[in-house]
Amino acid sequence: MKVKKFKGATMPEIMQTVRKELGADAVILNSKVIHEGGFLGLFKKRKLEVLAAMDPVRLPNKKAIQQKSNVTSLQEIPAKQIPPEQEDVLKEIREMKQWMKRTTTTNQTFTSNFQVTYERLLDQEVDQDIAYELMDQVQQRLKDEEVVEHKVNQQLAFEMKHRIANNGTYGGEIFDKQLIHLVGPTGVGKTTTIAKLAAHTVLERGKKVAFITTDTYRIAAIEQLKTYAKILDVPIEIAYNLEDYQKAKQKFVDYDHIFVDTAGRNFRDEQYIKELGEIVDLNDEVNTYLVLSLTTRAKDMEEIYQQFNTIPVKQLILTKKDETSIYGPILNLVYKHKIGIAYMTNGQDVPDDIEEVSIEHIAKLIVGD
C-alpha cells in the first residue's frame, strides 16, 4: 500500500493533489488541522494535513482493470486473496471509499468562509458526516449571496436548530414522576447534580422531596449526599440492594419526588447495567436522566450512550461545561440518537451552577454569537 502525507490550506486544494499523485481511487485515512511556520512561536499559519493511501492490490487478468489508475476495486477482490495482515487496513479503506467518492466526484466542495466554518465544526469535534451535511446545505442556500462569515454562521445556526428541533425535548421541566433516577459513569458529578435538582425542587417549587442513594461503592458519596440532605432538611435512605430500595420507596410514598443517586462505574464494564438493575427498579414509572461530562472525549461519550441504550432515558444532563470549550459532541448525540437535553452544569455551587438547555443554547455554544 502506498501511503503519503499531503498539506494545504484547504481540503479542495489537497484533494486535487491527492488525485493527481495517487489517482482517483486514493482514500483519505486521516485528516487534521496543524500550525506551521511563524517566528518564536508566533504568527503560525493554519493548514490541513491529510494522510492518503492508494490500494496496490490488483485483480486477476480475467477481471476488468481500471484503465487510468490500474487499481483494483476493493469490492471485487476475493476474500481469500487478501493477506491476513492487510485485512484491517483494507476494511478501513472500504469504509473511507464513500467519503472519498463524495468529496472528489461532486461539486459540493467548500470555499472561502464555508470551508473556514466547516473546519471550525471539525475542531469542535462535530462528527464529520454531520458537519458536511450541515455545511453542504448552508452553501446551497447562500450560493447566490455575498458570502460573509456572519451570514454563514447565521445560516448554520438555523440549519442546526431546524434539524434537532424534533429530536427529544429540551430544558428542565416539572418532573411528572415521583421517582427521578440519575445514572451514568463514575466521575461525571451525579451526586452534586442531584443535589442541585432537589434544591431547585424544594426552594423554587415548594415540593416535598427525599433522597435514596445506591452509591455504596464510595463512602464519600454517601456522606456528601447526607450533607446536602441536612442542609435542605430532607430525609435520606441508603439502598444496598433492591429490597432496601423498595423499602425506601415505600417509606417515602407520601413525598412529591424521590431523587435516586446511583453508583457510577467504568462504562466499559458490561456488568454495570445488570448490577444497576439489581439495585433499582429500572422498569418502574420513573424519570431517568443520563449524566455525561462534557470533558469526556466524543468517542467515549458515544460509547457511554450505547452502554445505557437499554435503559429508558428521558433526557441527558451534561456536566462540567465550565471545564471545556469543545461542545460538538452535544450535537452528535442529539442528532444521532434523537435524545433531548434537560440541563447543563457549569460549576460546583449548589444550587446555582445549573442551567436549562434550549436548542438556541446548543447552537450558540457550537457556532458562537
N, C-alpha and C positions, 0 to 999 in steps of 0.2 A: 504494500500500500504506500502510495506517495503522499506524504503529509507536508504541508508548507504553511508558514505563518505570513499573513498579509496585514498591512497597516494603511490607514487612510483617514480622511476627515469625515467621510460619510459612507453609509452602507452601500448605496448605489455605485459609488466610485470603486469601492473594494470589490464588489461583485463583478464589475467589468473586468478587473484584473484577474480575478479568480477564473472566470470563464475563458479568458484569453490564454492563461498559462496551464490550467488543468482541464479545460474542456467543459462542455455543457453538463456532463454527468457528475461534476465535482459536488461534494457535500460539505456543509459547514458543521464542524464538530464542536466549536466553541466560539463565543464572541464576548468581548468585554471592553470597557472604557479604560484607557490608560492616559497618563500625562507625561509628556516628554519635553526635553529642551529646557529652556529657562536659564537663569543666572542666579547662582547661590540659592537655589530652591524656589526662586520667584519666576513669574511670567511663564509658567509651563503651559504648553499647548495641549488641548484635549483632543485625543484621537481614538479611533476604534481599532482594536486588534482582533483579527479573525484567524482561527485555525481551520484550514480547509484540507480536504483529502480527496484523492482520486482512487477509486477501486480498480486494481490492476487485474482482477480475475476475469478471464475471458471464457467465452462459450466454446464448445467443441466446434469443429469445422462445419458440422451439419446444421448448426444453429445460425440464425441471422446475426450478422455483426454490424454494429453501427458504423457507417462509412466514415464519418468525420472524426469521432473520438476513438473509435475502435474499442470502446469499453462495454463490457457485458452488462446487461440489465440484471440486477440482483434477483429479480423475481424469477428469472429463467434458469438460475444456477441450481442444478440438482443438489439436494442437501448433502448427499454422500461425497460430493466433490469439494465441499468446504472443509478445510483443515480445522480440527477442533480448536486450535489455539486462536483462530480468527473468528470464531462464531460470535463472540461478544461484540467485536468491532463491527462485523457485518450487520448485526442486529441494530446497532446504533445508527449505522449508515442508512438502513431501511427506514428507520423512524425519522431521519432527517430529510429523506427524499421529498416528502410532501412540502416541507417548509422551503426547501431549495427551489422546487418547481414553482411555488407561488411567488418567490422573490425574483426569479430570473425570467419567467415567461409572461408576466403581466405588466401592465403599465402603471400599477398602483404602488410605485415607489415613492418615498417621501423626500421632499426637497425643502430647502430653507427652514422656516420655523416649524414646519411639520416634523422634519427629522429631529430638530432640537427637542421638541416636546416628546416625541416618541422615545428618544434616548433618556429623557428625564423620567418617563414612566418606567423604563427598564432599571434605571438607577434606584427607583423607589421599590424595586422588586415586584412590580406588577408582572404577572405571567405573560410571556412573550406573545402567545396567541391572543390573549385578551387585549394587550397593548396594540397589537397590529390591527385587530378588528376595530377598535375604537378610533385609531388614527386614520384608518382607511376611510371610515365613514366621515370623519371630520374633514379630510382632504377633499372628498367628493362634494361635500356641502359648500366648501369655501373656495373651490377651484376657480370660480369666476369673479372672486372678490380680491381686493388688495389683502395680501397675507401679512398680517402683523401679529406679533406674539399674543397680545391680549385678546384678539379675536379667536385665535386658535385655542387659547385656554378657555374662553367663554364657551365655545362650541364643544370642547372636550368635556367640560363640566356638565353641559346639557346632556350629551350622549351618555355620560356615566350615570347621571341621575335617572335618565329615562330607562336605561337597561336594568337597573336594580330596583326600580320603584315597586315592582310586584314580587320581589324576592324576600318574602317574610315581612315581619313587622319591625318597626324601628322606634326607639325611645322607650323609656320606662312607662309603666302604667300601674294602675291599681291592681294588685295581684288578685286574680279571680279564683284562686285555690287556697285552701288553708295551708297546705304543705309547700314550702319553697326549698328545693334542693339546689345546692351549688356543687358541681362536680368539675373535675379537671386534674391535671398532673400536679406534682409537687412543686412548690416554689412560685406559684403564679399569684398568690395573695388571696386565696379563697376566704380565709378567716377574717382578714381585715375588711374585705369586700362585703361579707355577710353582715358584719357589724355596721357598716355604712348603710346598707339597705334597711336593716332593722331600726337603726336610729331615725332614718327618714320616716319610716312607717309609724314609729311611736311619736316623734316630735312634730311631724307635719300633718299626719293623717289621724293621729289620736287613736291608733289601733292598739289592741291588747296582743302582745306577741310573746313568744317563748323561744328558747334555743334548744336544739338537740345537736350534740357533736358525736360523730363516729370516728373522729381522728384520734384514735387511741395509740397510734404509732408515735406521736410526738406529744410528750407531756407539756412542752411549751405551748403547743396549740390549744390544749385544754385550758391551761392557766390564762392564756391570752383571752379566750372567749369568756372565761369566768369573770375576768376583769371588766370586759365590755358589758356583760350581763349585770354586774354590780352597779356600774355607772348608770345604765339605763333602767335599773330596778326591774329586771325581767328574770324569770326563772330559767334554769338550765338543767338538762339531764344528759348523762353520758351513756351512750349505747355501745356495748361491746359486741353485740350480736343482734340478729333480727328480733329475738324475743324481747330484748331490752328496748329496742326501737319501738315495737308495738306497744309496750307498756308505757313508754314516754308519750307516745301519741294519745293514748287513752287518758293519761294524766292531764294532758293539755287540750282535751276535746272541746272545752269551752272558750278557747282562745281564738282570736281572729286569724292569726297566722303563726305557723311554726317554721322557723328558719333552721334548716338542717345543714350543718357543716360536715362534709365528707372528707375522708382521708385522701391525700394525694400520694401517688406512686409514680414510678418510672412508667411513662406512657407506652413504652415498648413491651411492658410486662403483660403477656396475654391473659394472665390470671386476674389482672386488676379488676376488669369489669365484672367478672364472675364473682369475685370476693365482695365487690361493692354490692352486688345484688343479694348477697347472703346477709348483709347487714341492714340495708334499707330496702323498702318495697318500691322498686322502680316501676312497677306496673300499677301502682295506686294512682289516685287522682291528685296529681302534683304539678307544680310548675318547676321544671328542671332547666337550669341555666348552666351552660358550659363556659367555664372561665379559662381564658387564654391570655398569655402575656405577649404584649407587642414587641418585647425584646427577643422573642423566640424566632429562629430562622423560618423563612417562608415554607421551606420543605418540611420542617418539623411540625409547623402548625397544621399543615395538610395531613400529616401522619397522625397527629393527635386527634384531629377531627374524625378521621376514618376510624380510629380506635373506639370512639364514642358514638359511632353512627347507628349502633343498635339500641341506643337509649333515645326515648322521645324528647329531644332537646327543644325547648320552646324558642330560646334566643341565646345569643352569645353575650358574654360580658368580657370586655377587653381591659387588661390592666397595664400599668407601668407606661402609660402614654408619655409621661414626663421623662422617661429614660431612653427615648429613641426619637429619631427623625425619619424613620422608614415606616410608611403606612400602606404601601402597596398590598401586602398580604391581606389586609382587610377586604379590599376589593376582590381579591382572588377567592376568598372563602364565600363571600356574599354572592358573587357572580356564578361560581361553580355549583354551590350547594343550595342556593335559594334559601338561605337562613338569615334572619334579621339580627340586629344588634340592639340590646337594651341600653347598656351603659358603657362608659369608659371611666377608668380611674386614673388620676393624674397626681398621686401623692399618697402619703401615709395618714394624713389627718382624717380623723373620724369626727363628724360625718361629712366634712366639707369637700374632700377631694374626690368627688364623683360627679359625672355629668351625663345627662341623657344624650342619646345619639340620634341624629337625623340623617337623611340622605344628603342634604346640603352640607352637613358637617363632614361626612366622608369625602365628598368631592373636594371640599376646601382643603382638607388635610393633604390630599394627593396632588391636586392641581395647583393650589395656592389661592390667594385672594383674587 
